[in-house]
Amino acid sequence: MSTQPSMRPSAQQSSSTPLSATRERRAAARAFVRGPLPILAACLLWGSTGTAASFAPRGANSAAVGCAGLVFGGLLLFVTTRGCVALVRAASGRDRLALLVGAAAVAAYPLTFYPAVSRTGVAVATVVALGSAPVFAGLVERASFGIRRRLATAAAVAGCALLVVGQESGGVRADALGVGLALVAGLAYAVYASVGARMITRGHAARPALAVMFAVAAAAVAPLVVAEGWWLADVRGTAVALHLAVLTTCVAYTLFGLGLRHTTAVVATSLTLAEPAAAAVLAVVVLGEQLTAISWAGLAVVGAALGVMSRG
């Protein structure tokens, strides 16, 4: 009788690799559903901002339109969220300061991004603001970028550039102040995303932390809405404000907070490069706009890059 060991793998050995692979796939799917998916859903809602704003009455101040969504949406988020007052009471002095910094950043975003759009156009403002946000978030969090994420982020920014430049029929307008305002908007977004992520890591719930920041920011920009809010008396203006408040602020940032619980601010801000793609698709479907071949190519590049980033 041969004494050599059998070369056939045991049942346990033959099943361990497929079982392990199945578990890894399920874990990856759960991680995607908990982290990137809510953020990408928020991007879809944020992408509807431009389409919704296009229905505002003629002559409405663009910054006031954006700030109206913040005022009403921030207050709605605050009154529908439990634990906001308890969070402020229980927070340390350092956490309260962080919340104030985050609120200032929330208020700064519409006050800088919309004027940037009016000065330098949608193309430059969108690419500069959303393209710089992941970089600023990495600097704020002192995070290290892997080569795959750096390449994917660069590809997404390039795709955004192709997408929006292809849409910009009037050409790209170079304006130093407009670019500077867009950079400030990107920094503001990175700051309040990082503050939200840090509050979560310190044991605070995501939604109350965001609700407090947005409520304080809403109070800060409310005077502008009051001064330039004549358009809210129009039925179309009211509908636009309700859309911005409920969907692009309250619901979208609730989803964003859920995603922040399971990912970093760097990843979150990178994934929001999906917003221009969502805006372009909605413009085609809702407004009947036509995309050029360059824009469709940019859309494909953004989609591929986001697929890489969503896998971590």
C-alpha positions as CSV (number, residue, x, y, z in Angstrom):
1,M,0.0,0.0,0.0
2,S,1.4,3.4,-1.0
3,T,2.4,5.6,1.8
4,Q,2.6,8.8,-0.2
5,P,0.1,11.5,0.8
6,S,-3.0,12.0,-1.4
7,M,-2.7,14.9,-3.9
8,R,-6.5,15.5,-3.8
9,P,-7.5,18.5,-1.8
10,S,-9.8,17.9,1.1
11,A,-13.4,19.0,1.0
12,Q,-12.5,21.8,3.5
13,Q,-9.6,23.0,1.3
14,S,-11.7,22.9,-1.9
15,S,-14.5,24.9,-0.5
16,S,-12.6,27.5,1.5
17,T,-11.5,29.6,-1.4
18,P,-14.9,30.0,-3.0
19,L,-16.5,30.6,0.4
20,S,-13.9,33.2,1.3
21,A,-14.4,34.9,-2.1
22,T,-18.2,34.9,-1.5
23,R,-17.8,36.5,1.9
24,E,-15.4,39.1,0.5
25,R,-17.9,40.0,-2.2
26,R,-20.7,40.3,0.3
27,A,-18.6,42.4,2.6
28,A,-17.7,44.7,-0.3
29,A,-21.3,45.0,-1.3
30,R,-22.3,45.9,2.3
31,A,-19.5,48.5,2.5
32,F,-20.7,50.0,-0.8
33,V,-24.3,50.2,0.3
34,R,-23.4,51.8,3.7
35,G,-20.8,54.3,2.4
36,P,-20.5,55.3,-1.3
37,L,-24.2,54.5,-2.3
38,P,-25.8,57.1,0.0
39,I,-23.3,59.7,-1.0
40,L,-23.9,59.0,-4.7
41,A,-27.6,59.2,-4.1
42,A,-27.0,62.6,-2.5
43,C,-25.0,63.6,-5.6
44,L,-28.0,62.8,-7.8
45,L,-30.2,65.1,-5.7
46,W,-27.5,67.9,-5.7
47,G,-27.2,67.5,-9.4
48,S,-30.8,68.6,-9.7
49,T,-30.0,72.0,-8.2
50,G,-29.2,73.7,-11.5
51,T,-32.2,72.1,-13.3
52,A,-34.5,73.3,-10.5
53,A,-33.0,76.7,-10.3
54,S,-33.6,77.2,-14.0
55,F,-37.3,77.4,-13.2
56,A,-36.9,80.3,-10.8
57,P,-38.5,83.6,-11.9
58,R,-36.4,85.7,-14.2
59,G,-34.1,88.2,-12.4
60,A,-33.8,86.2,-9.2
61,N,-30.4,86.6,-7.6
62,S,-28.5,83.3,-8.1
63,A,-26.8,83.4,-4.7
64,A,-30.2,84.2,-3.0
65,V,-31.7,81.2,-4.7
66,G,-29.0,78.9,-3.4
67,C,-29.2,80.4,0.0
68,A,-33.0,80.0,0.1
69,G,-32.5,76.3,-0.2
70,L,-30.0,76.5,2.7
71,V,-32.3,78.6,4.9
72,F,-35.4,76.5,4.5
73,G,-33.6,73.2,4.2
74,G,-31.3,73.8,7.1
75,L,-34.3,74.7,9.4
76,L,-36.2,71.7,8.1
77,L,-33.2,69.4,8.8
78,F,-32.9,70.9,12.3
79,V,-36.6,70.6,13.3
80,T,-36.9,67.0,12.0
81,T,-33.8,65.8,13.7
82,R,-33.7,64.5,17.3
83,G,-30.8,65.2,19.6
84,C,-29.6,68.5,18.2
85,V,-30.0,70.4,21.5
86,A,-28.6,67.4,23.4
87,L,-25.6,67.3,21.1
88,V,-24.8,71.0,21.7
89,R,-25.2,70.5,25.5
90,A,-23.0,67.4,25.6
91,A,-20.4,68.6,23.2
92,S,-17.0,69.7,24.5
93,G,-15.7,73.2,23.9
94,R,-13.6,71.8,21.1
95,D,-16.5,70.1,19.5
96,R,-18.6,73.3,19.7
97,L,-15.9,75.3,18.0
98,A,-15.7,72.6,15.3
99,L,-19.5,72.9,14.7
100,L,-19.1,76.7,14.4
101,V,-16.3,76.3,11.9
102,G,-18.4,73.8,10.0
103,A,-21.4,76.1,10.0
104,A,-19.3,79.0,8.7
105,A,-18.1,76.7,5.8
106,V,-21.7,75.7,5.0
107,A,-22.7,79.3,4.8
108,A,-19.7,80.2,2.7
109,Y,-20.4,77.6,0.0
110,P,-23.5,79.2,-1.7
111,L,-22.1,82.7,-1.1
112,T,-18.9,81.8,-3.1
113,F,-20.0,79.1,-5.6
114,Y,-22.9,80.9,-7.2
115,P,-21.0,84.1,-7.7
116,A,-18.2,82.1,-9.2
117,V,-20.6,80.6,-11.7
118,S,-21.8,84.0,-12.7
119,R,-18.3,85.3,-13.1
120,T,-16.4,82.5,-14.8
121,G,-19.1,80.1,-16.1
122,V,-20.4,76.7,-15.1
123,A,-17.5,74.9,-16.5
124,V,-14.6,76.5,-14.6
125,A,-16.6,77.0,-11.4
126,T,-17.7,73.4,-11.2
127,V,-14.4,71.8,-12.1
128,V,-12.4,74.1,-9.8
129,A,-14.8,73.8,-6.8
130,L,-15.5,70.1,-7.0
131,G,-12.0,69.2,-8.3
132,S,-10.3,71.0,-5.4
133,A,-12.5,69.7,-2.7
134,P,-10.9,66.2,-2.4
135,V,-7.5,67.8,-2.3
136,F,-8.5,70.3,0.4
137,A,-10.1,67.4,2.4
138,G,-6.9,65.5,2.2
139,L,-5.0,68.4,3.5
140,V,-7.5,69.1,6.3
141,E,-7.5,65.5,7.4
142,R,-3.8,65.1,6.7
143,A,-4.6,61.9,4.7
144,S,-2.3,60.1,2.4
145,F,-3.5,59.3,-1.1
146,G,-2.9,55.9,-2.7
147,I,-1.8,55.9,-6.3
148,R,-5.1,54.3,-7.5
149,R,-7.2,57.0,-5.7
150,R,-5.0,59.8,-7.0
151,L,-5.3,58.5,-10.5
152,A,-9.0,58.0,-10.2
153,T,-9.6,61.5,-8.7
154,A,-7.5,63.0,-11.5
155,A,-9.5,61.1,-14.1
156,A,-12.8,62.2,-12.5
157,V,-11.7,65.9,-12.5
158,A,-10.6,65.5,-16.2
159,G,-13.9,63.9,-17.0
160,C,-15.8,66.7,-15.3
161,A,-13.8,69.2,-17.3
162,L,-14.7,67.5,-20.6
163,L,-18.3,67.2,-19.5
164,V,-19.0,70.8,-18.6
165,V,-16.7,72.3,-21.2
166,G,-18.6,70.4,-23.8
167,Q,-21.8,71.8,-22.5
168,E,-20.6,75.4,-22.3
169,S,-21.8,76.8,-25.6
170,G,-20.3,80.2,-25.0
171,G,-16.8,78.9,-24.3
172,V,-14.8,79.0,-21.1
173,R,-14.3,82.4,-19.4
174,A,-11.1,83.0,-17.5
175,D,-11.7,85.2,-14.5
176,A,-9.2,85.3,-11.6
177,L,-11.8,86.4,-9.0
178,G,-14.2,83.7,-10.2
179,V,-11.6,81.0,-10.0
180,G,-10.6,82.3,-6.5
181,L,-14.3,82.1,-5.4
182,A,-14.6,78.6,-6.7
183,L,-11.5,77.5,-4.8
184,V,-13.0,79.0,-1.6
185,A,-16.2,77.0,-2.3
186,G,-14.1,73.9,-2.7
187,L,-12.4,74.6,0.6
188,A,-15.7,75.3,2.3
189,Y,-17.2,72.0,1.2
190,A,-14.1,70.1,2.3
191,V,-14.1,71.8,5.7
192,Y,-17.7,71.0,6.6
193,A,-17.4,67.5,5.3
194,S,-14.3,67.0,7.4
195,V,-16.0,68.5,10.5
196,G,-19.0,66.2,10.0
197,A,-16.7,63.2,9.7
198,R,-14.7,64.2,12.8
199,M,-17.9,64.6,14.9
200,I,-18.9,61.1,13.9
201,T,-15.5,59.6,14.9
202,R,-15.9,61.4,18.3
203,G,-19.0,59.5,19.0
204,H,-21.7,62.0,17.8
205,A,-24.5,61.0,15.5
206,A,-24.2,62.2,11.9
207,R,-27.6,63.8,11.4
208,P,-27.7,66.0,14.5
209,A,-24.1,67.2,13.8
210,L,-25.0,68.2,10.2
211,A,-28.4,69.6,11.3
212,V,-26.7,71.9,13.9
213,M,-24.2,73.2,11.3
214,F,-26.9,73.8,8.7
215,A,-29.2,75.6,11.2
216,V,-26.5,78.0,12.2
217,A,-25.5,78.6,8.6
218,A,-29.2,79.1,7.7
219,A,-29.4,81.9,10.3
220,A,-26.2,83.5,8.9
221,V,-27.4,83.7,5.3
222,A,-31.1,84.5,6.1
223,P,-30.7,88.3,5.7
224,L,-29.7,87.8,2.1
225,V,-32.8,85.7,1.4
226,V,-35.0,88.3,3.0
227,A,-33.4,91.2,1.1
228,E,-33.5,89.4,-2.3
229,G,-36.4,87.0,-1.8
230,W,-39.1,88.8,-3.8
231,W,-39.1,85.8,-6.2
232,L,-40.4,83.6,-3.4
233,A,-43.9,85.2,-3.8
234,D,-44.1,83.6,-7.2
235,V,-45.6,80.1,-7.4
236,R,-42.6,78.9,-9.4
237,G,-40.2,80.5,-7.0
238,T,-41.9,78.8,-4.1
239,A,-41.7,75.4,-5.9
240,V,-38.0,75.9,-6.6
241,A,-37.4,76.8,-2.9
242,L,-39.3,73.8,-1.7
243,H,-37.3,71.5,-4.0
244,L,-34.0,72.9,-2.9
245,A,-35.0,72.8,0.8
246,V,-36.5,69.3,0.9
247,L,-34.5,67.3,-1.6
248,T,-31.2,69.0,-2.2
249,T,-30.6,70.0,1.4
250,C,-32.7,68.0,3.9
251,V,-32.8,64.6,2.2
252,A,-29.5,64.9,0.4
253,Y,-27.5,65.8,3.5
254,T,-29.2,63.1,5.5
255,L,-27.9,60.7,2.9
256,F,-24.5,62.3,3.0
257,G,-24.4,61.9,6.8
258,L,-25.2,58.3,6.5
259,G,-22.4,57.8,4.0
260,L,-19.9,59.7,6.2
261,R,-20.5,57.2,9.0
262,H,-18.8,54.5,6.9
263,T,-16.2,56.4,4.9
264,T,-13.8,59.3,5.2
265,A,-14.3,62.9,4.2
266,V,-11.6,62.5,1.5
267,V,-13.5,59.6,-0.1
268,A,-16.9,61.4,0.3
269,T,-15.6,64.6,-1.4
270,S,-14.1,62.5,-4.2
271,L,-17.4,60.7,-4.8
272,T,-19.2,64.0,-5.1
273,L,-17.5,64.5,-8.4
274,A,-20.5,62.6,-9.6
275,E,-22.6,65.7,-9.2
276,P,-21.8,67.3,-12.6
277,A,-22.6,64.0,-14.3
278,A,-26.0,63.8,-12.5
279,A,-26.7,67.4,-13.5
280,A,-25.9,66.8,-17.1
281,V,-28.1,63.7,-17.3
282,L,-31.0,65.6,-15.6
283,A,-30.6,68.5,-18.1
284,V,-31.0,66.0,-21.0
285,V,-33.9,64.2,-19.5
286,V,-35.9,67.1,-17.9
287,L,-34.8,70.1,-19.9
288,G,-34.3,68.4,-23.3
289,E,-30.7,69.7,-23.6
290,Q,-28.3,68.0,-26.0
291,L,-24.8,66.8,-25.0
292,T,-21.9,67.0,-27.3
293,A,-19.6,64.0,-28.0
294,I,-17.0,65.6,-25.8
295,S,-19.6,65.8,-22.9
296,W,-20.6,62.1,-23.4
297,A,-16.9,61.1,-23.3
298,G,-16.4,63.1,-20.1
299,L,-19.5,61.4,-18.6
300,A,-18.0,58.0,-19.4
301,V,-14.7,58.9,-17.8
302,V,-16.4,60.2,-14.7
303,G,-18.4,57.0,-14.4
304,A,-15.4,54.8,-14.7
305,A,-13.4,56.9,-12.2
306,L,-16.2,56.8,-9.7
307,G,-16.4,53.0,-10.1
308,V,-12.8,52.8,-9.0
309,M,-13.2,55.3,-6.1
310,S,-16.3,53.6,-4.8
311,R,-14.4,50.4,-4.3
312,G,-12.1,52.2,-1.8
